[in-house]
């Protein structure tokens, strides 16, 4: 009994040290303007077989399970923060990039893979499909705080959230072709329509049900609301996947629906999701890093071919896919260049590269090693230069307009009150107005104004100025009214 207890305590100690080191690592990588996933992957490799050998792990099914659960958390976090009014105008280009763009990228990469690896056509296009989609975790993290123009940022976020199902569909379909399973054209079309349409329908249905449940049910602890919301994400994924629809698309649709319907305890849910999403990314990338065998990966025969495929992706396949996918959609050349360069690869391609291993394909280890190397180079080159490139293209906007955040003050029984925090910009429609002329709800009270580092006692004749920070105590039912009055 004692040895088992010692082993358990040792694993807990290792886990705590890994978590602390990972959190410090995010600070270090942000200073270097480097995506944190590189640090997590390197840490995983260090802990694995060819490193310190702390973890001896090579179970593709468990790695895939960890990967998919982490992706559910990451997609839900990104989707629930997404404002529908922001992405609605870019829905068409985003869907085009997420479907046609992935298909074109996969085909171009497949043609190159056919030449440099000598694979059959199904095997070569499968390699292209594995790395054909951008990664939600990498894109969401990359765009955070970068002030890229709203239309471009919304397009990239929506594309990264919606293109994973296309990559999964192509991967599963091409694996069946490699295994000499025959499919008719109508069968493939029907499967594609159900995968996408079924996933979207189930996601919206569970999103509607989840939003009603979150709004109508009053829980005794605010800490239960984030768990309640996240449960609908996993319900959406599993429900869609069990009927062979896209679970990832269902999660993203559920998250967007819930996030745009007057979410109760929004601040608690968003903060919990953000922290849990970081844990998911840390666990995911460290797990994938442990799964890597560096002695197999870093061989010259793998390196030069993977570099050629990676450069083809960044400088040929992705630009061609963007140019063809957004024809006639009013993007100028600078915007198309940024859309091309911001197509980061990350966890999704690596998780998809586990599919051939689980299927037992003859070149499965080659797929994994090449895709892993492509993700590393894409993240290192594109992730570290994206902000600089956007600035050179003059596609970085100034500070955003009126910012509205709120936190729950009380959440017991029927006494749901919230403090709404509002930052006033010059272009806000309330700048220069008196408080008494704003038309605030009767039970809404501005409790504090911060102006130039000083507190200002609010009263009806105070004129709101640029850069004022307002704290408003308001019943939960009036939060949306406050937003309507004070938003841009």
JOTA-V596163 format. One record per backbone hydrogen bond with DSSP energy under -1.0 kcal/mol. CO is the residue of the C=O (numbers start at 1). NH is the residue of the N-H. E is the energy in kcal/mol with one decimal. If there is no record, write none. Layout:
CO,NH,E + CO,NH,E
This chain:
1,5,-2.1 + 2,6,-2.5 + 3,7,-2.5 + 4,8,-2.2 + 5,9,-2.5 + 6,10,-2.3 + 7,11,-2.1 + 8,12,-2.2 + 9,13,-2.4 + 10,14,-2.6 + 11,15,-2.7 + 12,16,-2.4 + 13,17,-2.3 + 14,18,-2.6 + 15,19,-2.5 + 16,20,-2.4 + 17,21,-2.7 + 18,22,-2.6 + 19,23,-2.1 + 20,24,-2.2 + 21,25,-2.0 + 22,26,-1.6 + 23,27,-1.2 + 24,28,-2.0 + 25,29,-2.8 + 26,30,-1.9 + 27,31,-1.5 + 28,32,-1.3 + 29,34,-3.0 + 35,38,-1.3 + 36,40,-2.0 + 37,41,-2.6 + 38,42,-2.3 + 39,43,-2.4 + 40,44,-2.3 + 41,45,-2.5 + 42,46,-2.2 + 43,47,-1.8 + 46,52,-4.0 + 47,54,-1.1 + 47,55,-2.3 + 48,51,-1.3 + 48,53,-2.2 + 59,63,-2.3 + 60,64,-2.4 + 61,65,-2.2 + 62,66,-2.7 + 63,67,-2.4 + 64,68,-2.7 + 65,69,-2.2 + 66,70,-2.3 + 67,71,-2.2 + 68,72,-1.8 + 69,73,-1.7 + 70,74,-2.5 + 71,75,-2.9 + 72,76,-2.2 + 73,77,-2.2 + 74,78,-2.3 + 75,79,-2.9 + 76,80,-2.5 + 83,86,-1.1 + 83,87,-1.7 + 84,88,-2.4 + 88,91,-1.4 + 90,94,-2.2 + 91,95,-2.6 + 92,96,-2.5 + 93,97,-2.6 + 94,98,-2.3 + 95,99,-1.3 + 96,101,-2.3 + 99,103,-2.2 + 100,104,-2.7 + 101,105,-2.5 + 102,106,-2.5 + 103,107,-2.2 + 104,108,-2.7 + 105,109,-2.4 + 106,110,-2.1 + 107,111,-2.1 + 108,112,-1.7 + 109,113,-3.0 + 110,114,-2.3 + 111,115,-1.1 + 112,116,-2.5 + 113,117,-2.1 + 120,124,-3.0 + 121,125,-2.6 + 122,126,-1.9 + 123,127,-1.7 + 124,128,-1.6 + 125,129,-2.7 + 126,130,-2.2 + 129,132,-1.3 + 135,139,-2.6 + 136,140,-3.1 + 137,141,-1.9 + 138,142,-2.2 + 139,143,-2.4 + 140,144,-1.1 + 143,146,-2.0 + 147,397,-3.3 + 149,153,-2.8 + 150,154,-2.9 + 151,155,-2.0 + 152,156,-2.6 + 153,157,-2.4 + 154,158,-2.6 + 155,159,-2.5 + 156,160,-2.5 + 157,161,-1.9 + 158,162,-1.6 + 159,163,-2.0 + 163,167,-1.8 + 164,168,-2.7 + 165,169,-2.7 + 166,170,-2.5 + 167,171,-2.4 + 168,172,-2.7 + 169,173,-2.4 + 170,174,-2.7 + 171,175,-2.2 + 172,176,-1.7 + 173,177,-1.5 + 174,178,-2.5 + 175,179,-2.0 + 176,181,-3.3 + 177,180,-1.8 + 184,188,-2.1 + 185,189,-2.3 + 186,190,-2.6 + 187,191,-2.3 + 188,192,-2.5 + 189,193,-2.7 + 190,194,-2.4 + 191,195,-2.6 + 192,196,-2.4 + 193,197,-2.7 + 194,198,-1.9 + 195,199,-1.0 + 195,246,-2.2 + 196,200,-2.5 + 197,201,-2.6 + 198,202,-2.6 + 199,203,-2.2 + 200,204,-2.4 + 201,205,-2.5 + 202,206,-2.6 + 203,207,-2.2 + 204,208,-2.5 + 205,209,-2.3 + 206,210,-3.0 + 207,211,-2.5 + 208,212,-1.9 + 209,213,-2.4 + 210,214,-2.8 + 211,215,-1.7 + 212,216,-2.7 + 213,217,-2.0 + 221,224,-1.6 + 224,228,-2.4 + 225,229,-2.5 + 226,230,-2.6 + 227,231,-1.9 + 230,234,-1.8 + 231,235,-2.2 + 232,236,-2.3 + 233,237,-2.3 + 234,238,-2.6 + 235,239,-2.6 + 236,240,-2.1 + 237,241,-2.6 + 238,242,-2.4 + 240,245,-2.7 + 241,244,-1.8 + 246,250,-1.7 + 247,251,-2.1 + 248,252,-2.1 + 249,253,-2.5 + 250,254,-2.5 + 251,255,-2.6 + 252,256,-2.3 + 253,257,-2.2 + 254,258,-2.7 + 255,259,-2.6 + 258,261,-1.3 + 265,269,-2.3 + 266,270,-3.1 + 267,271,-2.4 + 268,272,-2.1 + 269,273,-2.8 + 270,274,-2.4 + 271,275,-2.1 + 272,276,-2.9 + 273,277,-2.7 + 274,278,-1.7 + 275,279,-1.9 + 276,280,-2.5 + 277,281,-2.5 + 278,282,-2.7 + 279,283,-2.9 + 280,284,-2.7 + 281,285,-2.7 + 282,286,-2.2 + 283,287,-2.3 + 284,288,-2.4 + 285,289,-2.2 + 286,290,-2.6 + 287,291,-1.7 + 293,296,-1.6 + 293,297,-2.1 + 294,298,-2.8 + 297,299,-1.7 + 299,303,-3.2 + 300,304,-2.2 + 302,306,-2.8 + 303,307,-2.6 + 304,308,-1.9 + 305,309,-2.3 + 306,310,-2.6 + 307,311,-2.8 + 308,312,-2.0 + 309,313,-2.1 + 310,314,-2.4 + 311,315,-2.7 + 312,316,-1.8 + 312,317,-3.2 + 313,318,-2.5 + 316,320,-2.4 + 317,321,-2.6 + 318,322,-2.6 + 319,323,-2.7 + 320,324,-2.3 + 321,325,-2.0 + 322,326,-1.8 + 326,329,-1.9 + 332,336,-2.2 + 333,337,-2.3 + 334,338,-1.9 + 335,339,-2.5 + 336,340,-2.0 + 337,341,-2.2 + 338,342,-2.3 + 342,344,-2.0 + 344,135,-2.1 + 346,350,-1.1 + 347,351,-2.9 + 348,352,-2.9 + 349,353,-1.8 + 351,354,-1.4 + 352,355,-1.5 + 354,358,-2.4 + 355,359,-2.4 + 356,361,-2.3 + 361,364,-1.5 + 363,367,-2.3 + 364,368,-2.2 + 365,369,-2.5 + 366,370,-2.5 + 367,371,-2.8 + 368,372,-2.5 + 369,373,-1.9 + 370,374,-2.5 + 371,375,-2.5 + 372,376,-2.0 + 373,377,-2.3 + 374,378,-2.6 + 375,379,-2.6 + 376,380,-2.4 + 377,381,-2.6 + 378,382,-2.0 + 382,386,-1.2 + 385,389,-2.7 + 386,390,-2.6 + 387,391,-2.2 + 388,392,-2.2 + 389,393,-1.9 + 390,395,-2.8 + 391,394,-1.2 + 395,149,-2.0 + 403,423,-2.4 + 405,421,-4.1 + 407,419,-3.0 + 412,415,-1.9 + 416,476,-2.1 + 417,409,-2.7 + 417,410,-1.4 + 418,474,-2.6 + 419,407,-2.4 + 420,472,-2.7 + 421,405,-2.9 + 422,470,-3.0 + 423,403,-1.5 + 424,467,-3.6 + 425,428,-1.6 + 430,433,-1.9 + 433,464,-2.8 + 434,437,-1.4 + 435,438,-1.7 + 441,444,-1.6 + 445,473,-3.1 + 448,471,-2.2 + 449,456,-3.0 + 450,469,-2.2 + 451,454,-2.0 + 454,451,-3.3 + 456,449,-1.1 + 459,462,-1.9 + 460,436,-2.5 + 462,435,-1.9 + 464,432,-3.0 + 465,468,-1.8 + 468,424,-2.7 + 469,450,-2.7 + 470,422,-2.5 + 471,447,-2.3 + 471,448,-1.3 + 472,420,-3.1 + 473,445,-2.8 + 474,418,-2.7 + 475,478,-1.8 + 476,479,-1.6 + 478,482,-2.2 + 479,483,-2.3 + 480,484,-2.3 + 481,485,-1.8 + 482,486,-2.5 + 483,487,-2.5
